[in-house]
């Protein structure tokens, strides 16, 4: 079961986390009315029922995210990288948040670009994707609880969010800046479709993948990104051990892989 999950989703459960995996899977099995882990393994492996895999993905993915996370990278985007690209722009500037969870990252990007006045100066498309349907549903709903705001300066919450029952609703105008997609990063066809952009954020997702899976995804990014291209990873993630046409650079105090 562990190997099948890694094969289909890229997510790795080390030996010391097998019990955690089983806890997550047991909840999905109970909802499906299946008692045997072996029966459920064969069902996942051989039945072409997308709803089963959707339930598994929703159960196992980690949705830990919040607004303004690792903001030095987004500041570098708005202050340095977007101005570089804007000077030779021949089509809308496209940005892809490749593992957006419930949407805090792409909305942070949208807030920063709005704050810098870029939407009024050049055409910009922000695309955001995740493998979890539940996470995307939450992103499309656009209501966030206090935990998501722990790093967001209060003036930004007051400007871009309205208090509602159950939390804070994002400004619909800001949310419309983001186009939401369902993408499995281990599916090269799905990745290629969105990776033909100059800017990709793929932060804090490679920490859950094996090295072969990371290399597979990074190679698709490398091939598909326009030149110059900028790839943002999380602070705990690195591609330095791989032979890729991506050079780690410091831009505006943030580290970015540059094609």
PLY file of the C-alpha trace (Angstrom):
ply
format ascii 1.0
element vertex 259
property float x
property float y
property float z
element edge 258
property int vertex1
property int vertex2
end_header
0.00 0.00 0.00
2.84 2.37 0.86
4.55 1.68 -2.48
1.30 2.08 -4.43
0.63 5.46 -2.79
4.15 6.60 -3.65
3.78 5.39 -7.25
0.46 7.18 -7.80
0.95 10.35 -5.74
4.69 10.73 -5.12
4.12 10.94 -1.36
6.52 8.83 0.69
5.75 7.25 4.06
9.03 6.12 5.68
9.03 2.96 7.79
8.57 4.96 10.98
5.41 6.57 9.55
3.63 3.42 8.39
1.23 3.61 11.36
0.35 7.18 10.37
-0.39 6.05 6.84
-2.56 3.20 8.11
-4.48 5.57 10.39
-5.24 7.84 7.44
-6.17 4.94 5.15
-8.37 3.26 7.77
-10.65 6.31 7.85
-11.08 6.17 4.08
-11.64 2.41 4.19
-14.35 2.82 6.83
-16.13 5.38 4.65
-15.91 2.97 1.71
-17.21 0.04 3.79
-14.01 -2.00 3.37
-12.58 -3.96 6.33
-9.43 -5.49 4.82
-6.37 -3.43 3.93
-5.50 -6.10 1.34
-8.94 -5.81 -0.28
-8.61 -2.05 -0.41
-5.11 -2.31 -1.88
-6.42 -4.44 -4.77
-9.37 -2.10 -5.20
-7.04 0.90 -5.52
-4.59 -0.93 -7.76
-6.99 -2.50 -10.24
-10.33 -0.67 -10.13
-10.60 2.50 -12.23
-12.64 4.35 -9.63
-11.36 7.92 -9.40
-13.41 8.63 -6.29
-11.39 6.06 -4.29
-8.09 7.74 -5.16
-9.57 11.18 -4.59
-10.52 10.10 -1.06
-7.05 8.68 -0.41
-5.34 11.85 -1.64
-7.60 14.04 0.49
-6.73 11.91 3.52
-2.95 11.77 3.12
-1.94 15.20 1.79
-0.57 17.76 4.24
-2.37 21.10 4.02
-0.16 23.09 6.38
0.04 26.56 4.83
-0.65 30.18 5.67
-0.58 33.67 4.18
2.78 35.48 3.85
4.75 32.24 4.28
8.45 32.66 3.37
7.53 36.12 2.13
11.09 37.11 1.18
10.63 35.09 -2.03
7.37 36.80 -2.92
8.91 40.20 -2.20
11.73 39.32 -4.61
9.09 38.30 -7.15
7.18 41.59 -6.94
10.18 43.92 -6.56
12.79 42.38 -8.87
11.65 39.44 -11.02
8.37 40.84 -12.33
10.04 44.14 -13.34
12.74 42.13 -15.18
10.18 40.14 -17.12
7.81 43.06 -17.71
10.39 44.93 -19.78
10.23 42.33 -22.60
6.68 41.05 -22.17
4.91 39.90 -25.35
2.08 37.94 -23.71
0.46 37.77 -20.26
2.92 37.04 -17.47
1.97 33.63 -16.10
2.77 32.41 -12.59
2.07 28.88 -11.37
1.63 27.90 -7.72
2.14 24.17 -8.20
1.04 22.88 -4.77
-1.36 25.51 -3.54
-3.25 23.50 -0.85
-6.15 25.70 0.29
-4.93 28.71 -1.68
-2.95 30.85 0.74
0.19 30.93 -1.43
-1.35 32.12 -4.73
-3.52 34.63 -2.87
-0.40 35.97 -1.14
1.20 36.36 -4.57
-1.91 38.18 -5.78
-1.90 40.49 -2.73
1.77 41.36 -3.24
1.32 42.09 -6.95
-1.82 44.11 -6.25
0.02 46.07 -3.58
2.84 46.83 -6.03
0.38 47.95 -8.71
1.37 45.31 -11.24
-2.12 44.26 -12.26
-2.74 47.80 -13.54
0.49 47.84 -15.57
0.76 44.45 -17.27
-1.49 41.44 -17.95
-0.85 38.74 -15.34
-2.29 35.23 -14.95
-1.91 33.35 -11.66
-2.54 29.62 -11.91
-2.78 27.45 -8.80
-3.06 23.68 -8.55
-3.24 20.86 -6.06
-3.83 17.11 -6.15
-6.40 17.24 -3.36
-9.96 18.00 -4.40
-10.86 18.91 -0.82
-8.05 21.47 -0.70
-9.15 22.99 -4.00
-12.75 23.16 -2.79
-11.55 25.10 0.25
-9.51 27.41 -1.99
-12.47 28.09 -4.25
-14.71 28.77 -1.24
-12.21 31.36 -0.04
-13.01 31.35 3.69
-10.04 31.15 6.06
-9.66 30.72 9.81
-7.31 32.52 12.17
-4.53 29.94 11.71
-4.05 31.07 8.11
-3.41 34.66 9.22
-0.63 34.09 11.74
1.99 35.83 9.56
-0.20 38.20 7.54
0.09 41.87 8.62
-3.26 43.04 9.98
-3.66 45.89 7.44
-3.66 43.30 4.65
-6.35 41.22 6.35
-8.49 44.32 6.82
-7.95 45.30 3.18
-8.41 41.97 1.42
-10.75 39.99 3.72
-14.23 40.38 5.20
-15.28 38.70 8.46
-18.00 36.09 7.95
-19.40 33.22 9.97
-16.62 30.65 10.34
-13.72 32.93 9.47
-12.71 35.55 6.91
-13.73 35.61 3.23
-11.19 36.75 0.66
-12.11 39.69 -1.57
-13.82 38.16 -4.65
-11.85 40.51 -6.93
-8.59 39.16 -5.53
-9.76 35.56 -5.73
-10.68 36.02 -9.38
-7.04 36.77 -10.05
-6.33 33.05 -9.48
-7.30 30.18 -11.79
-7.60 26.86 -9.95
-6.58 23.47 -11.40
-6.41 19.84 -10.28
-2.90 18.53 -10.97
-0.99 15.45 -9.85
2.68 16.50 -9.94
3.74 12.94 -10.77
1.68 13.05 -13.99
3.99 14.55 -16.60
1.18 15.41 -19.02
-0.64 17.43 -16.37
2.56 19.18 -15.28
3.64 20.05 -18.84
0.37 21.83 -19.46
1.00 24.38 -16.70
4.81 24.44 -16.51
5.32 26.46 -19.69
5.65 29.64 -17.65
8.53 31.85 -16.45
7.67 31.57 -12.75
6.84 28.43 -10.72
6.29 28.20 -6.98
6.60 24.58 -5.80
7.29 25.12 -2.12
7.21 22.64 0.75
5.97 19.70 -1.29
9.25 18.01 -2.33
9.90 17.26 1.37
7.20 14.57 1.07
8.60 13.00 -2.14
11.40 10.53 -2.84
14.52 11.71 -4.66
13.59 9.95 -7.94
10.16 11.62 -7.86
11.69 15.03 -7.13
14.11 14.65 -10.03
11.34 13.53 -12.38
9.22 16.58 -11.58
12.16 19.00 -11.61
13.21 17.78 -15.05
9.75 18.51 -16.42
9.92 22.00 -14.89
13.38 22.49 -16.39
12.30 21.44 -19.89
9.04 23.34 -19.95
9.83 26.63 -18.22
10.52 29.60 -20.47
13.93 31.23 -20.42
14.60 33.09 -18.20
12.66 31.01 -15.71
12.43 31.22 -11.94
11.62 28.25 -9.68
10.87 28.84 -6.00
11.24 25.95 -3.52
10.77 25.83 0.24
13.62 26.68 2.60
14.14 22.99 3.49
14.27 21.83 -0.14
17.21 21.63 -2.55
17.97 20.57 -6.11
21.73 21.04 -5.83
22.47 17.30 -5.89
20.80 16.92 -9.31
22.28 17.68 -12.74
19.80 20.30 -13.92
19.92 23.46 -16.00
18.79 25.42 -12.94
21.24 27.64 -11.08
20.62 28.63 -7.47
20.85 32.42 -7.17
20.18 34.97 -4.46
17.73 37.59 -5.69
16.66 40.36 -3.38
17.62 38.33 -0.31
15.72 35.22 -1.47
17.09 32.02 -3.02
15.67 31.10 -6.42
16.53 28.46 -9.02
17.06 30.26 -12.32
16.91 28.80 -15.82
0 1
1 2
2 3
3 4
4 5
5 6
6 7
7 8
8 9
9 10
10 11
11 12
12 13
13 14
14 15
15 16
16 17
17 18
18 19
19 20
20 21
21 22
22 23
23 24
24 25
25 26
26 27
27 28
28 29
29 30
30 31
31 32
32 33
33 34
34 35
35 36
36 37
37 38
38 39
39 40
40 41
41 42
42 43
43 44
44 45
45 46
46 47
47 48
48 49
49 50
50 51
51 52
52 53
53 54
54 55
55 56
56 57
57 58
58 59
59 60
60 61
61 62
62 63
63 64
64 65
65 66
66 67
67 68
68 69
69 70
70 71
71 72
72 73
73 74
74 75
75 76
76 77
77 78
78 79
79 80
80 81
81 82
82 83
83 84
84 85
85 86
86 87
87 88
88 89
89 90
90 91
91 92
92 93
93 94
94 95
95 96
96 97
97 98
98 99
99 100
100 101
101 102
102 103
103 104
104 105
105 106
106 107
107 108
108 109
109 110
110 111
111 112
112 113
113 114
114 115
115 116
116 117
117 118
118 119
119 120
120 121
121 122
122 123
123 124
124 125
125 126
126 127
127 128
128 129
129 130
130 131
131 132
132 133
133 134
134 135
135 136
136 137
137 138
138 139
139 140
140 141
141 142
142 143
143 144
144 145
145 146
146 147
147 148
148 149
149 150
150 151
151 152
152 153
153 154
154 155
155 156
156 157
157 158
158 159
159 160
160 161
161 162
162 163
163 164
164 165
165 166
166 167
167 168
168 169
169 170
170 171
171 172
172 173
173 174
174 175
175 176
176 177
177 178
178 179
179 180
180 181
181 182
182 183
183 184
184 185
185 186
186 187
187 188
188 189
189 190
190 191
191 192
192 193
193 194
194 195
195 196
196 197
197 198
198 199
199 200
200 201
201 202
202 203
203 204
204 205
205 206
206 207
207 208
208 209
209 210
210 211
211 212
212 213
213 214
214 215
215 216
216 217
217 218
218 219
219 220
220 221
221 222
222 223
223 224
224 225
225 226
226 227
227 228
228 229
229 230
230 231
231 232
232 233
233 234
234 235
235 236
236 237
237 238
238 239
239 240
240 241
241 242
242 243
243 244
244 245
245 246
246 247
247 248
248 249
249 250
250 251
251 252
252 253
253 254
254 255
255 256
256 257
257 258
